[in-house]
Amino acid sequence: MSVLSRLGLEGTLSGAWSNGPIATTGEEVQSFNPTTGELLGTVRLATRDDYEKMVENAQAAFLRWRVLPAPKRGEIIRQCGEALRQHKDDLGALVTMEMGKLLSEGLGEVQESIDMADLAVGMSRQLHGLTMHSERPGHRMYEQWHPLGVVGIITAFNFPNAVWAWNATVAAIAGDTMIWKPSVKVPLTAIATHKIIDEVFQAHGFGGVMNLIIGSDAEVGETMIHDRRLPLISATGSTRMGRHVAQVVAGRLGRSLLELGGNNAVIVAPDADLSIAIPGIVFGACGTSGQRCTSTRRLYLHEDIAETVIDKLISVYKTIKIGDPLEAGTLVGPLIDEDTVQIYERAIETIKAQGGEILIGGKRVEGVGHFVEPTLVRADDSMDITRDETFAPILYIFTYSDINDAIARQNAVDQGLSSAIFTNNFRWSEAFLSSAGSDCGIANVNIGTSGAEIGGAFGGEKDTGGGREAGSDSWKAYMRRQTNTLNWSTDLPLAQGVRFDV
């Protein structure tokens, strides 16, 4: 039996799931393996009418789910984590087959969702508020947090399982119900994930807490972001998409949680340990074929070691195996589709036109599949393209002489997601982490830009959107704060000494 069969993904599948599949009437989309071109499955997209049914289901489920004690909600999410564990091998393989990342990355992505479930269980017992001292005698003040309602979750193709978990597991323990709109490029992973999770919720009588809708941006996406019944929209994708979502949601005074583009940089100091810097740079630039929002796009090398590092990188790039991500030894799989390959090719043309020197790579790999060569480019700050995010394995290399100059140049882009420095110099690392240092939401020392742990809040600044997901106190984004004052005296004093005698 195949992976698709074991996950129940045969035949034409519904693009709307709420208390089971909804008989959708939209157009059909097909999912292809970007490695082989093989047709994996067909999905019939959801319509606006399907969305309306789903919102009604989610609203009804919210009325019951919100009053279930948070630790009880956490127990159901714990069982969801166990269900994901049982299906990890098949689900991880499906991620690789549909998205094209390495099998270890596909399995790692599902493990990240499992870990998020475990983390959310702990959060379910720590949704704490503060207690404040009142200035009025016989009064007590405190704050508490309540569920928001129906949350909209919009995810991108590059993490078709984990980014859902960053949001859904935390929103669920917070008491919210949710509608998930995944990328139409990876519909099968979304359907498989939803079916695994929804089975747990159905067993507890809470169908409608988790809902899945696969539809076009025009038909479903626009409807979601304009819908006042969804107090929060969490959206992962391009900066262009995020600007539109933010404007629309703000126009109805809703909340946005945005995880958008990155143009991430690594600074290498002259004293850096190259035995860890080189692997960190290569994984950051080439992992997931450069299709992570945290992928390393820019590299700043101190002029004393620049040529040494460049020579080492070229030597490593010559050994990188490009091919089937299911095969052992492969380090770079395909890009997601032909459109992305063409974006890569146009970027290479622009690099040459703007004076960049291609040191290695720069071409598509002919044959079946959407493969390109990981590319190193000697660049300078006059090249406009280096300030943009190209979702492909292209790394721009710059040199510097002063650490403060390197940090300023790292910050001189619109995006602000992830950043890193490799150094053993205490003063340099502290300068990098100081308030005058990296302006990114993530700043690392002696590890690369890519591969964040779930325990910390994930997200960035500037054009990255400002959102925070996963760990730390990210649960607050999915709840509403309420301040409470209780008067247990027999008087009614007013704050600030105001008198109003009647």
PLY file of the C-alpha trace (Angstrom):
ply
format ascii 1.0
element vertex 502
property float x
property float y
property float z
element edge 501
property int vertex1
property int vertex2
end_header
0.00 0.00 0.00
1.35 3.45 -0.95
1.78 6.50 1.28
-1.19 8.13 -0.44
-3.37 5.08 0.17
-2.44 4.80 3.81
-3.30 8.47 4.33
-6.62 8.13 2.51
-5.73 10.45 -0.36
-7.06 8.53 -3.34
-9.58 9.80 -5.85
-10.79 13.36 -6.24
-10.73 14.93 -2.79
-12.88 17.66 -1.30
-11.24 21.01 -0.67
-13.51 21.74 2.31
-13.51 19.77 5.58
-15.72 20.70 8.51
-17.24 17.85 10.48
-16.09 15.69 7.58
-15.76 16.51 3.87
-18.12 19.03 2.26
-19.30 18.27 -1.27
-17.49 21.13 -2.99
-18.42 22.40 -6.45
-15.35 24.46 -7.36
-12.80 23.76 -10.07
-10.29 20.93 -9.78
-6.59 21.45 -9.05
-3.91 18.81 -9.33
-0.92 18.24 -7.09
2.29 17.13 -8.81
5.54 15.80 -7.39
8.09 18.56 -8.20
10.85 15.93 -8.36
9.31 13.57 -10.90
6.33 15.40 -12.37
4.09 12.55 -11.18
0.46 13.37 -10.51
-0.15 12.83 -6.80
-3.79 13.73 -6.48
-6.72 15.92 -7.44
-8.66 18.29 -5.21
-11.93 20.07 -5.95
-11.62 23.60 -4.62
-14.04 25.10 -2.14
-16.40 27.94 -2.94
-17.70 30.90 -1.00
-20.83 28.90 -0.13
-18.63 26.16 1.33
-16.86 28.81 3.37
-20.16 30.07 4.78
-21.07 26.58 5.98
-17.67 26.27 7.58
-17.90 29.55 9.47
-21.28 28.51 10.86
-19.81 25.21 12.04
-16.78 26.92 13.56
-18.92 29.49 15.37
-21.15 26.80 16.83
-18.16 24.75 17.93
-16.59 27.84 19.54
-19.52 28.27 21.93
-18.79 24.83 23.39
-15.01 24.75 23.03
-14.37 28.07 24.79
-15.97 26.88 28.05
-14.00 23.64 28.19
-11.24 24.21 30.78
-7.93 25.02 29.12
-6.11 21.96 30.56
-8.87 19.78 29.10
-8.31 21.43 25.75
-4.62 20.74 26.23
-5.29 17.05 26.76
-7.03 16.83 23.38
-4.09 18.56 21.74
-1.77 16.07 23.47
-3.71 13.29 21.80
-3.38 15.12 18.48
0.39 15.02 18.98
0.19 11.28 19.56
-1.85 10.86 16.37
0.79 12.77 14.43
3.47 10.51 15.93
1.64 7.46 14.64
1.55 8.90 11.12
4.91 10.69 11.16
6.67 8.50 8.59
3.88 8.67 6.02
3.12 12.34 6.60
6.81 13.27 6.42
7.20 11.33 3.18
4.13 13.11 1.78
5.65 16.50 2.60
8.76 15.47 0.65
6.75 14.10 -2.27
4.48 17.13 -2.57
6.76 20.02 -1.59
10.19 18.64 -2.56
12.19 19.13 0.63
14.58 16.42 1.82
13.02 13.43 3.55
14.82 14.34 6.78
13.28 17.81 6.49
9.83 16.37 5.79
10.08 14.13 8.84
11.53 17.03 10.81
8.60 19.21 9.86
6.11 16.69 11.20
8.25 16.34 14.31
7.98 20.10 14.71
4.19 19.79 14.71
4.42 17.02 17.30
6.68 19.22 19.42
4.25 22.11 19.05
1.47 19.91 20.39
3.62 19.04 23.39
4.47 22.71 23.94
0.83 23.74 23.66
-0.14 21.21 26.33
2.16 23.03 28.75
0.79 26.40 27.66
-2.75 25.20 28.44
-1.87 25.34 32.16
-0.09 28.69 31.95
-2.55 31.13 30.41
-1.84 33.45 33.29
-2.72 37.08 33.95
-1.30 39.59 36.42
-2.64 40.75 39.76
-2.32 44.49 40.43
-2.71 46.52 43.63
-5.62 48.92 43.55
-5.28 52.50 44.82
-8.78 52.20 46.29
-9.34 50.50 49.66
-11.28 47.27 49.55
-10.65 46.75 45.85
-8.78 44.06 43.94
-7.49 44.28 40.35
-6.33 41.55 38.05
-6.30 40.63 34.38
-7.40 37.48 32.63
-7.32 36.14 29.09
-10.29 34.84 27.10
-10.58 33.07 23.73
-10.95 35.29 20.66
-13.32 33.27 18.50
-12.88 31.80 15.03
-9.30 32.33 13.84
-8.26 32.35 10.18
-4.94 30.63 9.40
-3.35 31.16 5.97
-0.17 29.17 5.29
2.42 28.99 2.50
3.67 26.02 0.47
7.15 25.73 1.97
6.04 24.43 5.39
2.74 22.71 4.61
2.46 21.08 8.02
4.52 22.88 10.67
3.29 26.45 10.24
-0.27 25.19 10.64
0.82 23.62 13.94
2.50 26.82 15.15
-0.91 28.46 14.96
-3.53 25.74 15.36
-2.20 23.98 18.45
-1.78 27.26 20.34
-5.08 28.71 19.15
-6.84 25.51 20.21
-5.56 25.52 23.79
-6.45 29.23 23.92
-10.06 28.22 23.29
-10.40 29.33 19.67
-11.77 27.42 16.72
-10.10 27.89 13.37
-10.35 27.84 9.60
-7.15 26.84 7.82
-6.49 27.95 4.25
-3.29 26.27 2.99
-1.47 26.94 -0.27
-3.15 25.32 -3.28
0.34 24.09 -4.24
0.36 21.54 -1.39
-3.27 20.51 -0.82
-2.67 16.83 -0.07
-0.46 17.48 2.95
-3.12 19.80 4.35
-5.91 17.27 3.84
-3.88 14.44 5.39
-2.95 16.60 8.38
-6.52 17.75 8.93
-7.95 14.23 8.73
-5.48 12.95 11.34
-6.26 15.79 13.74
-10.00 15.96 13.16
-10.37 12.29 14.03
-9.17 13.13 17.54
-11.56 16.05 17.89
-14.48 14.02 16.57
-13.78 11.29 19.13
-14.22 13.90 21.87
-17.36 15.38 20.34
-15.71 18.60 19.21
-15.99 18.46 15.45
-15.84 21.93 13.93
-12.95 23.14 16.11
-10.51 22.41 13.29
-11.67 23.28 9.77
-9.87 23.16 6.43
-10.68 25.10 3.27
-8.68 24.88 0.06
-9.71 27.53 -2.42
-8.53 30.38 -4.59
-7.44 33.69 -3.14
-10.26 35.46 -4.97
-13.00 33.06 -3.89
-11.90 32.11 -0.38
-8.91 34.18 0.69
-10.55 37.55 0.12
-13.70 36.36 1.84
-11.71 35.30 4.90
-9.74 38.48 5.36
-12.84 40.68 4.94
-14.93 38.59 7.37
-15.67 40.40 10.63
-16.56 37.05 12.18
-12.84 36.18 12.16
-11.24 38.48 14.77
-7.71 37.28 13.91
-6.07 36.42 10.60
-2.70 34.72 10.87
-1.04 34.83 7.45
2.28 33.45 6.26
3.54 34.39 2.81
5.06 37.18 0.77
5.38 40.77 1.91
3.09 41.81 -0.94
0.39 39.46 0.31
0.94 40.57 3.90
0.49 44.25 3.10
-2.86 43.50 1.50
-4.00 41.30 4.39
-2.92 43.91 6.96
-4.76 46.73 5.20
-7.99 44.80 4.76
-8.05 43.38 8.29
-7.13 46.73 9.84
-9.95 48.32 7.85
-12.42 46.22 9.81
-10.44 46.73 13.05
-9.43 43.08 13.21
-6.08 41.64 14.22
-3.33 40.40 11.92
-0.49 38.06 12.81
1.93 38.25 9.88
4.95 36.10 9.00
6.29 37.48 5.74
9.49 37.72 3.73
13.07 37.47 4.89
16.37 38.64 3.39
18.56 37.06 6.00
22.27 37.71 6.47
25.23 36.01 8.11
28.28 37.97 9.26
31.53 36.03 9.55
34.20 37.56 11.82
37.95 37.05 11.21
38.14 34.83 14.31
35.16 32.66 13.37
35.33 28.90 13.73
34.97 27.96 10.07
34.32 24.32 10.94
30.85 25.37 12.08
30.44 28.54 10.01
30.72 26.81 6.63
28.07 24.13 7.34
25.81 26.77 8.88
26.08 28.98 5.81
25.56 26.13 3.34
22.50 24.76 5.15
21.06 28.26 5.45
21.54 28.97 1.75
20.73 25.53 0.30
18.39 23.86 2.81
14.89 23.38 1.38
16.47 24.61 -1.90
16.48 28.15 -0.52
12.71 28.15 -0.04
12.61 28.99 3.66
11.69 32.44 4.91
14.80 32.09 7.10
17.10 30.99 4.23
20.45 32.78 4.16
20.43 35.27 1.25
23.41 37.51 2.11
26.88 36.75 3.48
29.24 39.39 4.90
32.83 38.20 5.12
35.64 40.09 6.84
38.18 41.07 4.22
40.98 39.21 6.06
39.25 35.84 5.54
36.98 36.49 2.58
38.91 34.58 -0.06
39.53 31.65 2.27
35.82 31.33 3.04
34.83 31.74 -0.60
37.24 28.98 -1.65
35.83 26.66 1.02
32.25 27.41 0.00
32.97 26.74 -3.67
34.62 23.44 -2.72
31.54 22.41 -0.72
29.12 23.54 -3.44
30.95 21.34 -5.96
30.10 18.29 -3.82
26.41 19.04 -3.23
24.19 16.29 -4.58
21.13 17.62 -6.38
18.35 15.14 -6.93
15.49 13.11 -5.52
14.91 14.29 -1.93
13.74 10.80 -0.96
17.20 9.38 -1.74
19.96 9.23 0.88
22.78 11.66 0.23
20.71 14.26 -1.61
21.20 17.75 -0.20
19.22 19.87 -2.65
15.83 18.86 -4.01
13.60 20.66 -6.49
11.94 24.04 -6.39
8.19 23.85 -5.93
7.16 24.48 -9.55
8.16 25.79 -12.96
7.15 29.36 -12.09
9.71 29.36 -9.27
12.40 28.04 -11.61
11.67 30.91 -13.97
11.92 33.39 -11.10
15.36 31.93 -10.36
16.41 32.26 -14.01
15.24 35.87 -14.19
17.16 36.61 -11.00
20.34 35.19 -12.55
19.86 37.44 -15.60
19.36 40.46 -13.33
22.44 39.59 -11.28
24.58 39.58 -14.42
23.02 42.82 -15.66
23.75 44.53 -12.35
27.41 43.46 -12.33
27.35 40.46 -10.03
29.96 37.74 -10.52
28.58 34.21 -10.45
31.20 32.07 -8.73
29.39 28.75 -9.08
25.93 27.62 -10.18
23.53 29.91 -11.94
21.71 27.42 -14.16
18.68 25.17 -14.10
19.31 21.45 -14.11
17.98 19.99 -17.32
15.70 16.97 -17.23
12.64 15.95 -15.27
11.76 18.00 -12.20
12.15 21.62 -11.14
15.84 21.62 -10.23
18.33 24.52 -10.20
21.95 24.83 -9.17
22.78 26.41 -5.79
24.50 29.67 -6.66
27.21 31.84 -5.12
27.43 35.47 -6.27
30.16 38.01 -5.52
28.09 41.14 -5.01
28.22 44.75 -3.90
25.75 47.14 -2.34
24.92 48.81 -5.65
23.02 45.71 -6.80
19.33 46.37 -6.19
18.45 42.68 -6.46
20.35 41.92 -3.25
17.73 43.89 -1.33
14.95 41.62 -2.57
14.04 38.10 -1.49
14.38 35.49 -4.24
12.90 32.19 -3.08
15.73 30.06 -4.47
19.27 28.93 -3.47
21.13 32.14 -4.36
23.69 33.54 -1.89
25.16 37.04 -2.30
28.67 37.51 -0.86
29.97 40.88 0.37
33.14 41.93 2.21
33.60 44.35 5.09
36.35 45.68 7.36
34.45 47.14 10.34
31.90 45.19 12.40
29.61 48.19 12.88
29.58 48.72 9.12
28.70 45.06 8.58
25.79 45.26 11.02
24.53 48.47 9.42
24.66 46.88 5.96
22.91 43.78 7.23
20.11 46.01 8.56
19.87 48.10 5.39
17.10 46.04 3.80
13.36 46.23 4.22
13.03 42.75 5.74
13.94 41.88 9.32
13.44 38.20 10.05
16.63 36.25 10.86
20.30 37.12 11.25
23.50 35.53 12.52
27.13 36.18 13.32
29.94 33.66 13.58
32.56 34.91 16.03
34.41 34.03 19.21
34.83 37.71 20.05
32.66 38.52 23.07
32.48 42.21 22.21
31.47 41.56 18.62
28.72 39.13 19.61
27.38 41.54 22.22
27.45 44.41 19.73
25.47 42.24 17.32
22.85 41.42 19.97
22.60 44.91 21.45
19.84 47.42 20.77
22.22 49.03 18.25
22.91 45.66 16.63
20.76 43.38 14.48
17.27 44.75 13.86
15.81 41.31 13.14
13.33 39.32 15.18
15.88 36.49 15.35
19.58 37.11 16.03
21.94 34.15 16.48
25.57 33.72 17.46
27.53 30.80 16.03
24.53 29.19 14.39
22.97 30.04 11.05
19.81 31.93 10.16
17.70 28.85 9.44
16.21 26.19 11.68
14.58 27.93 14.65
13.50 25.97 17.72
9.85 26.14 18.73
10.56 27.21 22.33
11.21 30.79 21.28
8.71 33.09 19.64
9.26 33.04 15.88
8.89 36.15 13.73
10.50 39.33 12.47
10.33 43.09 12.13
9.84 45.63 9.35
8.52 44.03 6.14
8.53 40.64 7.84
5.30 41.76 9.48
5.97 41.82 13.22
4.11 38.62 14.05
5.23 36.06 16.65
4.28 32.39 16.59
5.23 29.10 18.29
6.83 29.43 21.75
7.35 31.91 24.57
4.12 33.89 25.20
2.80 33.61 21.64
-0.52 32.36 23.03
-1.44 35.95 23.81
-1.95 36.65 20.09
-4.88 34.22 20.07
-6.65 35.61 23.15
-8.22 38.83 24.35
-7.07 40.54 27.54
-9.61 41.63 30.13
-8.90 43.82 33.17
-11.12 43.17 36.19
-11.67 45.31 39.27
-13.63 43.89 42.21
-14.98 46.08 45.01
-15.46 44.11 48.21
-15.96 47.19 50.42
-19.18 49.01 51.30
-17.96 52.28 49.76
-17.64 53.44 46.15
-14.45 55.52 45.96
-13.47 56.72 42.46
-9.97 56.46 41.02
-7.64 59.47 41.00
-9.56 60.99 43.93
-12.48 62.08 41.74
-15.60 63.03 43.72
-19.12 62.65 42.36
-21.54 62.94 45.28
-25.16 62.21 44.56
0 1
1 2
2 3
3 4
4 5
5 6
6 7
7 8
8 9
9 10
10 11
11 12
12 13
13 14
14 15
15 16
16 17
17 18
18 19
19 20
20 21
21 22
22 23
23 24
24 25
25 26
26 27
27 28
28 29
29 30
30 31
31 32
32 33
33 34
34 35
35 36
36 37
37 38
38 39
39 40
40 41
41 42
42 43
43 44
44 45
45 46
46 47
47 48
48 49
49 50
50 51
51 52
52 53
53 54
54 55
55 56
56 57
57 58
58 59
59 60
60 61
61 62
62 63
63 64
64 65
65 66
66 67
67 68
68 69
69 70
70 71
71 72
72 73
73 74
74 75
75 76
76 77
77 78
78 79
79 80
80 81
81 82
82 83
83 84
84 85
85 86
86 87
87 88
88 89
89 90
90 91
91 92
92 93
93 94
94 95
95 96
96 97
97 98
98 99
99 100
100 101
101 102
102 103
103 104
104 105
105 106
106 107
107 108
108 109
109 110
110 111
111 112
112 113
113 114
114 115
115 116
116 117
117 118
118 119
119 120
120 121
121 122
122 123
123 124
124 125
125 126
126 127
127 128
128 129
129 130
130 131
131 132
132 133
133 134
134 135
135 136
136 137
137 138
138 139
139 140
140 141
141 142
142 143
143 144
144 145
145 146
146 147
147 148
148 149
149 150
150 151
151 152
152 153
153 154
154 155
155 156
156 157
157 158
158 159
159 160
160 161
161 162
162 163
163 164
164 165
165 166
166 167
167 168
168 169
169 170
170 171
171 172
172 173
173 174
174 175
175 176
176 177
177 178
178 179
179 180
180 181
181 182
182 183
183 184
184 185
185 186
186 187
187 188
188 189
189 190
190 191
191 192
192 193
193 194
194 195
195 196
196 197
197 198
198 199
199 200
200 201
201 202
202 203
203 204
204 205
205 206
206 207
207 208
208 209
209 210
210 211
211 212
212 213
213 214
214 215
215 216
216 217
217 218
218 219
219 220
220 221
221 222
222 223
223 224
224 225
225 226
226 227
227 228
228 229
229 230
230 231
231 232
232 233
233 234
234 235
235 236
236 237
237 238
238 239
239 240
240 241
241 242
242 243
243 244
244 245
245 246
246 247
247 248
248 249
249 250
250 251
251 252
252 253
253 254
254 255
255 256
256 257
257 258
258 259
259 260
260 261
261 262
262 263
263 264
264 265
265 266
266 267
267 268
268 269
269 270
270 271
271 272
272 273
273 274
274 275
275 276
276 277
277 278
278 279
279 280
280 281
281 282
282 283
283 284
284 285
285 286
286 287
287 288
288 289
289 290
290 291
291 292
292 293
293 294
294 295
295 296
296 297
297 298
298 299
299 300
300 301
301 302
302 303
303 304
304 305
305 306
306 307
307 308
308 309
309 310
310 311
311 312
312 313
313 314
314 315
315 316
316 317
317 318
318 319
319 320
320 321
321 322
322 323
323 324
324 325
325 326
326 327
327 328
328 329
329 330
330 331
331 332
332 333
333 334
334 335
335 336
336 337
337 338
338 339
339 340
340 341
341 342
342 343
343 344
344 345
345 346
346 347
347 348
348 349
349 350
350 351
351 352
352 353
353 354
354 355
355 356
356 357
357 358
358 359
359 360
360 361
361 362
362 363
363 364
364 365
365 366
366 367
367 368
368 369
369 370
370 371
371 372
372 373
373 374
374 375
375 376
376 377
377 378
378 379
379 380
380 381
381 382
382 383
383 384
384 385
385 386
386 387
387 388
388 389
389 390
390 391
391 392
392 393
393 394
394 395
395 396
396 397
397 398
398 399
399 400
400 401
401 402
402 403
403 404
404 405
405 406
406 407
407 408
408 409
409 410
410 411
411 412
412 413
413 414
414 415
415 416
416 417
417 418
418 419
419 420
420 421
421 422
422 423
423 424
424 425
425 426
426 427
427 428
428 429
429 430
430 431
431 432
432 433
433 434
434 435
435 436
436 437
437 438
438 439
439 440
440 441
441 442
442 443
443 444
444 445
445 446
446 447
447 448
448 449
449 450
450 451
451 452
452 453
453 454
454 455
455 456
456 457
457 458
458 459
459 460
460 461
461 462
462 463
463 464
464 465
465 466
466 467
467 468
468 469
469 470
470 471
471 472
472 473
473 474
474 475
475 476
476 477
477 478
478 479
479 480
480 481
481 482
482 483
483 484
484 485
485 486
486 487
487 488
488 489
489 490
490 491
491 492
492 493
493 494
494 495
495 496
496 497
497 498
498 499
499 500
500 501
